[in-house]
Amino acid sequence: MNKSAFNSVRLTEAEKQEAAQATAAFEAQLAKLPKVGDVGFFGPKSMTWKIYREPTMLLGGISALLLQIAHPAIAEGVRKFSNFHEEYLYRAHRTFNAMAGFYFGSEELALKTARRLFQMHGMIRGNVGKKVDGWWQIEKFCARDPELLTWVLATLVETSLRITELIHGPLPRSEKEQFFEESKIIATLMGIPTKDYPDDLTAFEHYYQIMLQSDTLQVTPTNMRLSKIILRPPYGSNRIFRAMAAVFLPEKFAQEYQLLPSPTEKKWIERFVKFLRFALKITPDFLRFAPPYHQANWRRTKERRKWHTGYFYTLITKHFKFPFGINI
């Protein structure tokens, strides 16, 4: 987070009034969510748990982020308000915790996270050039604009489905529809008005394809500079990051980001995917599934046993700032 950029934001009176109205509308939207208490908005029978308990979901984060910053306003917001090059790990941790709080947290944690993100997004503002009827014009944007939030969530939903099918096999249409319906709760928590989010999976797929084919998304010099930072993390394998981005990016964007894999790299990727499938089959559940999933299971039990895997992750998250757990 670029604190100096946030501190420099000064809202006009009109913007303050607009922000107050947006906050009131957001709170009214949150009030319509079911009261689920400690149980959380999802559970063992949800597709959200089934999909996001898999650690392989992290592999899709790179391609989703590259698609997100292909939107000029999102790219400008990231460029101006994020310190990717200085706090790569911290930002990844912050993003993971926020989404995991939605998926696996209690109602209290999910709503607390939602309000924090909504307030932060309200301060991310700027100007971006946009081509309208062949003419360039400058438009203001705010990170809580429904258009931007919808695109961010859409990249996560679509990428998650593709990763699941690549690693674990095809999903029935009914399960995809269930997963999309559950994403409407995430949309509400993110501050996306119901009217601005697709009605069903078919409408979502149509929206996604329109976005990919439209002139809205562009790979510019700004995107390329950001992508080089994203694809060169201070940890892990650069090769794996680039390979996963290439696998899950649409061909058009893989080409524009200069990530199209060579025949040799394609073979390497196929071997890597086969290895993941094999490794997941032989890995016991307490090691295979993401820590927040175990924590959510432990939180839901009537007797919170200390020998539960979820208790272990909760303990180390609380005392040692474990990066992949949630504070329940």
N, C-alpha and C positions, 0 to 999 in steps of 0.2 A: 504494500500500500504506500502510495506516494503522499505522505502526510502534508507536505508543503502545498501540493496541488489541491488537496481537500481544504486546507486552511485558507487558500486564496479565493475560494468560491464565495461570492457575495450575491445573494438573491435580491432581485428588485421586489418592490411591493406587490406587483402583479404576480411574480413568480412565487412569492410567499403565500399569497391567497390561493394560487393554483395548487401549491404543495399541500396546504391545509385541506382543500377539497379532496385531493387525491388520497390523503391519509384517512379522511372520514369515510370515503368510498371503500378503501381497503379494509378498514375495521368492520364496516358493514358486511363486506364479503366474508371476512373471517368468521363473523358471528353466525353465518349460515352453515358452517362446517359442523358435522356431528360432534357431540360431546363424548369423547372416547377416553378421557382421563389417562391413567397410567398405561393403558393398553396400547395406545398409539393409533395412528390413522390406518395402519396396515397390519397384517398378521400372517401366520403360517400358511393360510390358504390363498394369500394374495400373490399375483404374478410379480408384484414389486419386490417382495421378499425372495421369491424364487430366482429372479434375475439378478438382483443387486447383492445377494449373498455371495455370488461368485466373484472371486478376486480378478477374474479375467476381464471384468468390466473396466478395470483401470486401463486396459490396453486401448480402449476406444476413446479415452479422454483426449488423446493428442489430435486425432482426426476431427473430433467434435469441436475442439478449440480452434483448429485451423478453419473450419467452416464458419464458426461464429465470427472470427475476426475478418472473414471475407466480406462481412457487412461493414461498410465504411464507418458508420457511427460507432459500432462496437469496437472496431480497430482503433479509432481515435480515443475512445474512452479508456481502453486498455493502455494505449501509448501514453496518455496523459496522467492517468491515475494509478497505474501499476508499476512497480519496480521489478519487472521480471528478472533482469540481469542481477539484481542485488538480493532478492528474496524468493528465489524459485521454489525452494522447499516450503517456506512459510506459506506462500500463496497456494501451493498444491494442498498443503495440510488444511488451510482455511476453507478452500472449496470443498474438499472431501468431507470435512466435519459438518459443513452446512447441509449438503445433500444427504449425508448419512443421518443427520438429525431429522430431516423430513421423512426418510424411508423407515428408520428403525427407532426413532426417539418417541418419547411420550408426547401427549398433546401439549403439555407445558413447554417442553424443549422445542417442539416443532414451531409453536406459535412465537416463542421467544426468538428463535432463529429467523423466522419470517419477518418479524417486526424490525430486527436489526438490519437485515438485508434491504428491506424496503426503505429504511431511513438512509442507509449508505448509498443505495442506488439513486435516491433523490438528490444527492449532492454531486453525482457524476454527470456533469453537463458540459456542453461545448458546441462548436459549430462544425459543420461538415459540408463539403461541396456535393451537390446533387444535380444530375442532368435531367431536365424536364423539357420535353418537346424540343430536344436538340440544343437547349440552352443550359449553361451552368449557372446555378444559383446557390447561395449559402443558406443553409437551414440550421436552426437550433435543434439540439436533441437532449434528451435526458435518459439515463440508463433505465428508468422505470417506465419508459414508453412501452405500451403493449406490443407494438411491432417488434421491438428489440427483444423483449423478454420471451415472446412467443417463438422467435427464431432460436434463441438460446435453448429453450426447453425442447424444441423440435429436434435439434441436433442430438440431444441426449437421448430422447426417446427412440429415434430412428437408428442411431448407432448402437444402442443397447440391444435392440432387436436383432440387428445384423451380427453382432458379436455372439449372441446367444446361439443363433442358427449356425454360425461358422464352427463354433467349438462344440456345441451340444446337439446339433441336428435341427431339422425343420420344426417349427412350432405350428400347431393347428391354428387356423384362422380365429377360432373362438378364444384362444389364449392371447393372441395378439390384440384382439378387441378388448379383452378384459384388462390387459396391461395399459392400453390407451385410455380406457375409462378411468382407471386408477390415476393416470397422469393428470387428470382434471383436478384432483386434490392438490397435486404439486403446483399446478398452474395457479390455483387459488392462493396457495401459500406464497408464491412468487409475486403475486399482485397482478396477475393477468385477469382482466374482466372476463366473465363467462362468454359474453358476446364476441370477444376477440379471439377465442380459442376454438379450433375446429370442433364440430358437433360429434363426429364419429371417426372411426379409423379410415374409412373411405375418403372422407373430407380432408383428413390429415394427410393422407398419401397424396391427394391432389394438390394441396397447399405446398407440400414439400417439393414436389416436382416443379411446380410453378416457380418457387423460389430459386431452385437450382438453374432453371433455364432463363430466369429474368436478368435484367441488367443491374438489379439491385446489388447482387454479390459481385465483387471485383477483387482480383489479386493485384495489388498496387505495390509500389516500393515500400510503403509503410507496412503492409502485410508481410512482405518478404523479410524485412528487418526483424519483425516480431517472430516470424516462423523460424528464423535461424536461432533465436534465443530459445524458443520452445523445443526445438529439435536437438539442442545441445545442453542437456541437463547436467548438473554437477554430480549426478549419480547415475548408476545404471548404464545400459549399453546404448550408445548413439545409434548403432545399427538396428537394434530392436525398435527404438522409437521411430526411426525413419520407415522401417518395414511395416509397422502397424499403421502408421499414417497412410502409407501407400495402399495398403489392403482395404481400408475402410473409406478412403476419400473417393468420391466420384471421379471417373477418369479425367474429366475436364479440369478439375481442380488439382488432381495429382500432377497433371501435366504443367499447369500454370505455376504450381509450387515447386516444380522441378523434382518431383518425387516418383515419377514413373519407374517401377522396378525393371531391371534388366532380366533376361531369361535366367541367369544364374541366381539373381536375388529372388525371383519367383520360386525357384526350386528350394532355396533356403527357407523361404517363408512357409512353403508347403510342409517341409520337414519340421519346422518349429511348431506349426499348428498340430501336426500328428503327435509330436512329443507332448504338447499340452493336453491333448485328449487322453493320452495314455497316463500321464502323470496325475491328472485329476481323478481318473478311475481308481487308482491305487492309493490315493491320499485319504486318510481318515477324515471324517467330517470336522473334527475339532481343529484340524490344521488347515483343511481345505477352504472352509467358509470364512467370510470376512468377520473380523472381531465385532462390529456393531450388530451383526445378526445374532451372535452368541449372547451379546449383552441384552438384546431385546428379548430373547427367549428366557434369559435369567430373570429379567425384570417382570415378565408376565407370570412367572411361577408363583404359587401361593406361598411356598416356603423357599426363601432364597438361600439355597444351600451353598456353603463356602467351597465345596468341591466341584461346583459347576464351572464350566469353561468361561461362561459369561462373567462370573464373579472375578475370575483371574484377570480378564481383560479390563474390567471396571476398576479393579484395584490398581493395576499398573498405569492405567490412563489417569487416574486421580493423583497418584503420587509421583509418577515419573514422566508425565507429559508424553505418553505413548502416542505417536502420530496417527495411528489408524483406528483409534477407539473413539467413543463418544462419552461425554460427561452426562451420565443419566441420573 
